[in-house]
Amino acid sequence: MRPKTVVFSFFLILSVYFYGMAAISVGEKYTFWGFLIIATIHLAFSYGIKKGHEPIVDASPHIALLDLLFGLLWVLIGLSVPAVSLTLLSALALFILLDEEVRMELKS
């Protein structure tokens, strides 16, 4: 599988995940808007990766690192399947995004 497809899928899957979390928390004012904003950011990064926008590709490891850190915090709070899957998926994406050859391919 090509790295561009993997990274695009990572951001797309996380955007769908956070949109689902927003849908679950419709009654809660701040939680709903927080998940909605995070999901929209991931969707924008997914689109930017697909199109090969250079600033998005350069910033994508930072977003993946934030996902990893928040996933680790979530695991520390309480061990659950969503927390572990977010952490592992973010770690995999970060590992892929830290390779310079991958980032060069994403920009094309």
N, CA, C and O of each residue as an XYZ file, in Angstrom:
432
protein
N       0.841     -1.169      0.000
C       0.000      0.000      0.000
C       0.891      1.238      0.000
O       1.905      1.287      0.696
N       0.508      2.214     -0.773
C       1.293      3.431     -0.876
C       1.143      4.282      0.384
O       0.075      4.296      0.996
N       2.201      4.988      0.774
C       2.135      5.816      1.991
C       1.064      6.914      1.908
O       0.454      7.267      2.917
N       0.844      7.444      0.716
C      -0.152      8.506      0.580
C      -1.546      7.976      0.931
O      -2.331      8.669      1.578
N      -1.842      6.779      0.514
C      -3.136      6.171      0.831
C      -3.260      5.892      2.325
O      -4.328      6.086      2.905
N      -2.188      5.443      2.943
C      -2.212      5.140      4.377
C      -2.428      6.412      5.196
O      -3.258      6.431      6.105
N      -1.694      7.462      4.882
C      -1.803      8.708      5.649
C      -3.159      9.375      5.396
O      -3.783      9.895      6.321
N      -3.607      9.355      4.143
C      -4.927      9.895      3.816
C      -6.003      9.137      4.595
O      -6.907      9.748      5.165
N      -5.906      7.823      4.617
C      -6.889      7.000      5.332
C      -6.854      7.263      6.831
O      -7.896      7.285      7.486
N      -5.653      7.464      7.374
C      -5.523      7.763      8.805
C      -6.311      9.013      9.175
O      -7.110      8.992     10.111
N      -6.091     10.095      8.447
C      -6.785     11.339      8.772
C      -8.279     11.236      8.476
O      -9.088     11.817      9.200
N      -8.655     10.516      7.437
C     -10.067     10.353      7.114
C     -10.783      9.516      8.174
O     -11.888      9.860      8.592
N     -10.162      8.423      8.608
C     -10.763      7.574      9.640
C     -10.900      8.335     10.951
O     -11.915      8.216     11.637
N      -9.887      9.112     11.302
C      -9.985      9.885     12.547
C     -11.038     10.982     12.450
O     -11.690     11.296     13.446
N     -11.213     11.564     11.282
C     -12.266     12.581     11.155
C     -13.642     11.942     11.318
O     -14.512     12.509     11.980
N     -13.847     10.778     10.725
C     -15.122     10.072     10.896
C     -15.323      9.679     12.359
O     -16.430      9.777     12.888
N     -14.252      9.237     13.003
C     -14.323      8.864     14.416
C     -14.741     10.059     15.282
O     -15.620      9.938     16.135
N     -14.106     11.204     15.056
C     -14.432     12.379     15.875
C     -15.795     12.960     15.528
O     -16.454     13.525     16.401
N     -16.240     12.839     14.270
C     -17.613     13.244     13.943
C     -18.617     12.342     14.661
O     -19.670     12.804     15.102
N     -18.288     11.056     14.775
C     -19.145     10.143     15.526
C     -19.187     10.487     17.001
O     -20.243     10.428     17.630
N     -18.030     10.848     17.557
C     -17.989     11.267     18.959
C     -18.802     12.549     19.165
O     -19.451     12.721     20.196
N     -18.760     13.435     18.185
C     -19.565     14.660     18.268
C     -21.050     14.318     18.217
O     -21.846     14.918     18.939
N     -21.430     13.368     17.378
C     -22.835     12.979     17.282
C     -23.332     12.352     18.579
O     -24.487     12.538     18.963
N     -22.461     11.611     19.249
C     -22.840     11.000     20.521
C     -23.025     12.058     21.603
O     -23.875     11.907     22.481
N     -22.235     13.126     21.547
C     -22.270     14.140     22.603
C     -23.023     15.402     22.181
O     -22.597     16.511     22.503
N     -24.126     15.245     21.471
C     -24.891     16.402     20.983
C     -25.407     17.262     22.123
O     -25.424     18.485     21.986
N     -25.821     16.697     23.219
C     -26.388     17.470     24.320
C     -25.383     18.289     25.105
O     -25.760     19.245     25.782
N     -24.118     17.934     25.026
C     -23.086     18.627     25.801
C     -22.479     19.738     24.945
O     -21.943     19.485     23.867
N     -22.571     20.949     25.437
C     -22.198     22.118     24.630
C     -20.728     22.118     24.215
O     -20.440     22.164     23.019
N     -19.810     22.068     25.142
C     -18.389     22.211     24.822
C     -17.796     20.944     24.212
O     -16.953     21.022     23.318
N     -18.225     19.798     24.682
C     -17.712     18.544     24.147
C     -18.102     18.389     22.685
O     -17.280     17.986     21.862
N     -19.345     18.704     22.359
C     -19.824     18.589     20.981
C     -19.005     19.461     20.049
O     -18.523     18.993     19.018
N     -18.844     20.734     20.408
C     -18.103     21.656     19.529
C     -16.618     21.301     19.461
O     -15.984     21.490     18.423
N     -16.070     20.798     20.541
C     -14.666     20.380     20.526
C     -14.435     19.223     19.570
O     -13.506     19.249     18.762
N     -15.289     18.203     19.666
C     -15.158     17.069     18.745
C     -15.412     17.489     17.305
O     -14.762     16.988     16.388
N     -16.344     18.396     17.102
C     -16.648     18.864     15.746
C     -15.455     19.608     15.138
O     -15.145     19.425     13.961
N     -14.802     20.429     15.920
C     -13.632     21.172     15.434
C     -12.474     20.216     15.145
O     -11.809     20.339     14.116
N     -12.234     19.276     16.040
C     -11.145     18.312     15.836
C     -11.405     17.462     14.595
O     -10.487     17.196     13.819
N     -12.645     17.038     14.410
C     -12.988     16.238     13.236
C     -12.805     17.035     11.954
O     -12.325     16.499     10.956
N     -13.177     18.295     11.968
C     -13.025     19.135     10.778
C     -11.551     19.371     10.457
O     -11.172     19.405      9.286
N     -10.727     19.532     11.470
C      -9.287     19.679     11.245
C      -8.717     18.419     10.603
O      -7.925     18.504      9.665
N      -9.115     17.252     11.103
C      -8.630     16.000     10.515
C      -9.133     15.824      9.082
O      -8.406     15.316      8.228
N     -10.361     16.238      8.817
C     -10.895     16.149      7.460
C     -10.149     17.092      6.522
O      -9.880     16.737      5.374
N      -9.814     18.286      6.995
C      -9.042     19.228      6.177
C      -7.641     18.683      5.892
O      -7.125     18.835      4.785
N      -7.036     18.055      6.885
C      -5.718     17.461      6.665
C      -5.804     16.281      5.701
O      -4.894     16.057      4.903
N      -6.883     15.540      5.776
C      -7.079     14.430      4.856
C      -7.158     14.940      3.418
O      -6.534     14.379      2.517
N      -7.923     15.994      3.215
C      -8.042     16.595      1.884
C      -6.699     17.166      1.423
O      -6.314     16.993      0.267
N      -5.996     17.836      2.316
C      -4.698     18.420      1.969
C      -3.659     17.377      1.609
O      -2.845     17.591      0.710
N      -3.680     16.262      2.298
C      -2.754     15.166      1.986
C      -3.101     14.584      0.623
O      -2.211     14.300     -0.179
N      -4.388     14.408      0.361
C      -4.821     13.842     -0.921
C      -4.376     14.723     -2.084
O      -3.960     14.220     -3.128
N      -4.467     16.036     -1.899
C      -4.086     16.977     -2.961
C      -2.595     17.289     -2.976
O      -2.101     17.860     -3.948
N      -1.863     16.928     -1.919
C      -0.424     17.139     -1.867
C      -0.013     18.553     -1.510
O       1.045     19.011     -1.942
N      -0.826     19.258     -0.728
C      -0.477     20.615     -0.301
C       0.706     20.564      0.656
O       0.667     19.872      1.674
N       1.753     21.299      0.321
C       3.006     21.235      1.069
C       2.871     21.649      2.534
O       3.389     20.944      3.400
N       2.194     22.766      2.854
C       2.090     23.140      4.280
C       1.327     22.104      5.111
O       1.652     21.874      6.276
N       0.335     21.496      4.518
C      -0.433     20.465      5.228
C       0.433     19.235      5.474
O       0.412     18.658      6.561
N       1.188     18.842      4.467
C       2.067     17.676      4.606
C       3.130     17.943      5.668
O       3.465     17.053      6.449
N       3.657     19.159      5.697
C       4.680     19.499      6.699
C       4.114     19.544      8.112
O       4.826     19.239      9.069
N       2.850     19.918      8.259
C       2.241     20.025      9.586
C       1.608     18.722     10.054
O       1.281     18.592     11.234
N       1.428     17.764      9.168
C       0.737     16.531      9.530
C       1.435     15.710     10.619
O       0.736     15.099     11.428
N       2.785     15.660     10.690
C       3.380     14.932     11.830
C       3.044     15.557     13.178
O       2.955     14.854     14.184
N       2.860     16.863     13.204
C       2.521     17.537     14.462
C       1.112     17.143     14.921
O       0.878     16.927     16.110
N       0.185     17.053     13.973
C      -1.177     16.631     14.314
C      -1.177     15.178     14.774
O      -1.862     14.828     15.735
N      -0.412     14.333     14.090
C      -0.324     12.925     14.493
C       0.307     12.799     15.882
O      -0.097     11.943     16.669
N       1.294     13.644     16.185
C       1.903     13.637     17.514
C       0.894     14.059     18.581
O       0.842     13.462     19.657
N       0.094     15.081     18.288
C      -0.955     15.492     19.228
C      -1.967     14.365     19.445
O      -2.405     14.126     20.570
N      -2.335     13.676     18.364
C      -3.243     12.540     18.503
C      -2.638     11.459     19.383
O      -3.324     10.870     20.219
N      -1.353     11.202     19.189
C      -0.664     10.200     20.007
C      -0.642     10.608     21.476
O      -0.923      9.787     22.349
N      -0.312     11.859     21.755
C      -0.257     12.320     23.148
C      -1.625     12.270     23.818
O      -1.743     11.837     24.965
N      -2.658     12.712     23.107
C      -3.994     12.654     23.696
C      -4.480     11.213     23.828
O      -5.220     10.894     24.759
N      -4.075     10.346     22.913
C      -4.400      8.931     23.046
C      -3.737      8.319     24.264
O      -4.356      7.536     24.986
N      -2.464      8.675     24.500
C      -1.770      8.179     25.696
C      -2.425      8.684     26.978
O      -2.567      7.939     27.947
N      -2.823      9.954     26.976
C      -3.529     10.485     28.152
C      -4.841      9.753     28.387
O      -5.215      9.481     29.527
N      -5.534      9.435     27.304
C      -6.794      8.727     27.410
C      -6.578      7.316     27.950
O      -7.390      6.812     28.726
N      -5.484      6.683     27.539
C      -5.154      5.351     28.059
C      -4.834      5.435     29.546
O      -5.217      4.551     30.312
N      -4.137      6.485     29.961
C      -3.806      6.639     31.379
C      -5.041      6.873     32.235
O      -5.099      6.433     33.383
N      -6.024      7.564     31.678
C      -7.254      7.826     32.427
C      -8.043      6.536     32.608
O      -8.513      6.230     33.704
N      -8.179      5.802     31.547
C      -8.914      4.539     31.627
C      -8.642      3.713     30.384
O      -8.808      4.192     29.263
N      -8.233      2.498     30.580
C      -7.899      1.624     29.471
C      -9.179      1.196     28.757
O     -10.038      0.533     29.340
N      -9.293      1.586     27.488
C     -10.459      1.204     26.697
C     -10.013      0.936     25.263
O      -8.921      1.333     24.855
N     -10.851      0.275     24.523
C     -10.531     -0.066     23.139
C     -10.359      1.189     22.279
O      -9.401      1.245     21.508
N     -11.237      2.203     22.367
C     -11.020      3.402     21.554
C      -9.721      4.133     21.895
O      -9.059      4.672     21.008
N      -9.361      4.151     23.169
C      -8.127      4.830     23.573
C      -6.906      4.114     23.018
O      -5.980      4.752     22.517
N      -6.902      2.804     23.106
C      -5.769      2.029     22.602
C      -5.682      2.114     21.089
O      -4.590      2.234     20.535
N      -6.835      2.052     20.412
C      -6.810      2.122     18.951
C      -6.357      3.495     18.468
O      -5.621      3.585     17.486
N      -6.781      4.566     19.139
C      -6.321      5.905     18.770
C      -4.817      6.025     18.973
O      -4.120      6.595     18.132
N      -4.320      5.500     20.066
C      -2.896      5.570     20.362
C      -2.072      4.786     19.350
O      -1.079      5.297     18.831
N      -2.469      3.564     19.068
C      -1.711      2.734     18.130
C      -1.781      3.267     16.704
O      -0.779      3.263     15.988
N      -2.952      3.722     16.291
C      -3.104      4.273     14.948
C      -2.283      5.551     14.788
O      -1.670      5.774     13.744
N      -2.273      6.382     15.818
C      -1.488      7.616     15.775
C       0.010      7.326     15.768
O       0.775      8.000     15.077
N       0.422      6.330     16.531
C       1.843      5.962     16.552
C       2.287      5.448     15.193
O       3.378      5.779     14.729
N       1.461      4.650     14.559
C       1.779      4.140     13.227
C       1.867      5.275     12.205
O       2.794      5.322     11.396
N       0.900      6.179     12.250
C       0.917      7.310     11.314
C       2.124      8.211     11.563
O       2.750      8.687     10.616
N       2.445      8.444     12.811
C       3.604      9.278     13.128
C       4.894      8.629     12.644
O       5.772      9.312     12.117
N       5.012      7.335     12.817
C       6.185      6.599     12.338
C       6.323      6.742     10.821
O       7.426      6.936     10.311
N       5.218      6.646     10.115
C       5.246      6.789      8.648
C       5.567      8.225      8.258
O       6.352      8.455      7.338
N       4.974      9.187      8.941
C       5.150     10.601      8.577
C       6.534     11.143      8.894
O       6.931     12.161      8.327
N       7.279     10.499      9.778
C       8.606     10.998     10.115
C       9.661     10.639      9.076
O      10.786     11.134      9.140
N       9.313      9.794      8.134
C      10.236      9.429      7.062
C      10.236     10.525      5.998
O       9.181     10.903      5.489
N      11.404     11.024      5.669
C      11.521     12.134      4.712
C      11.082     11.722      3.305
O      10.490     12.522      2.581
N      11.368     10.487      2.921
C      10.957     10.019      1.594
C       9.439      9.966      1.473
O       8.885     10.259      0.414
N       8.777      9.598      2.547
C       7.314      9.555      2.548
C       6.752     10.960      2.383
O       5.825     11.176      1.602
N       7.316     11.916      3.119
C       6.823     13.292      3.000
C       7.061     13.862      1.607
O       6.250     14.644      1.110
N       8.163     13.478      0.976
C       8.413     13.928     -0.396
C       7.380     13.316     -1.352
O       6.920     13.976     -2.283
N       7.032     12.078     -1.117
C       6.016     11.439     -1.967
C       4.638     12.069     -1.734
O       3.857     12.222     -2.674
N       4.344     12.434     -0.484
C       3.049     13.047     -0.177
C       2.904     14.409     -0.860
O       1.794     14.815     -1.205
N       3.994     15.095     -1.052
C       3.942     16.430     -1.663
C       3.733     16.377     -3.169
O       3.420     17.393     -3.789
N       3.904     15.204     -3.759
C       3.735     15.116     -5.217
C       2.325     14.753     -5.607
O       2.022     14.640     -6.795
